[in-house]
Amino acid sequence: MADKNKISFIICTNDELQLQECLMYINLLHIPEGYQTEVITVTDAVSMASGYNEAMRTSDAKYKIYLHQDMWVVFGKEPRSFN
């Protein structure tokens, strides 16, 4: 059963430096009270699709955000509710 108060950031990566910058931006996000986050990184996947599918199956989070290491999540304003 999906955890409705959990947000998973799933990142396919092949560059450690870019991954660290991506993680920095995730750590700066305002996460609504009562929610938790997890970060799942996938390296050496046969393809991005297979990597995302592999990680998706390991997470019980209701909300899954799929990223590549060179994508940064930045909110300019208060994010909308996840409800």
N, C-alpha and C positions, 0 to 999 in steps of 0.2 A: 504494500500500500504506500502511496506517495506521501511524503512528509510535506504538508501544506505550508509549513513555516521554514522551509529550507530552500536555499538558492545555490545551485551548483554552477561553477564556472569551469567549463571543460575546454582545455587548451591543447591543441596539437602543436608540438614544438620541435624544432631542429636547431634552435639557436639560443643558447643559454643567456646571453646578454639581453637579447630582445625579450625573452621570457621574464627576466627580472624586472624590466621596465613595465611590462604588461601587468605583473603582479603588484608593482608599486601603485599603479592606478586603481587596481581592484581594492587594495588596502585603504585607499583614500575615499572610497565610496561611503555614502551615508546608507547604512543598512537599517531599515525600520525596526523599531523595538519589537522584540518577540520573534525575530527571524534570525536564523543562523546561516552561515555560508560554508561552502567547502570549495576547494580548488582541486581539480583532477587534471594532471598533466599526462599527456601521452607522447612518448618518443618512439622512434623507430617503427611507426605504423606502416603497413603495406601501402595504405592510402589514407587520405584525410577522412574519407567516409568510414573506412573500417576502424580507424582510431576513434572517431566520435561514437560510433556504435558500440565499441568495446567499453568505452568510459560510461556511456549512457546506461548500460546494463548494470554497472557497479554502483550507481547512485539512486537513492530513494527520494531525491529532491523533486518536488512538484515543478519547480522552475529551473530550467537548464539553459544556460547561456553558452553558446558554442563560439570559441574564439581561436584565431591563430595567434602566435606570439607577437605578431606585428600589428595587432588590433588593440586599441586602448579604449576602455569604457570610461567616459567622462560625463558627469551630469552638470549642466550649467545652473539648473534650478533644482529645487526639492523634487525628487523623483515621485512619480505617482504611486499610489498604493498597489501592492501586489495582490490585494484581495479581489 
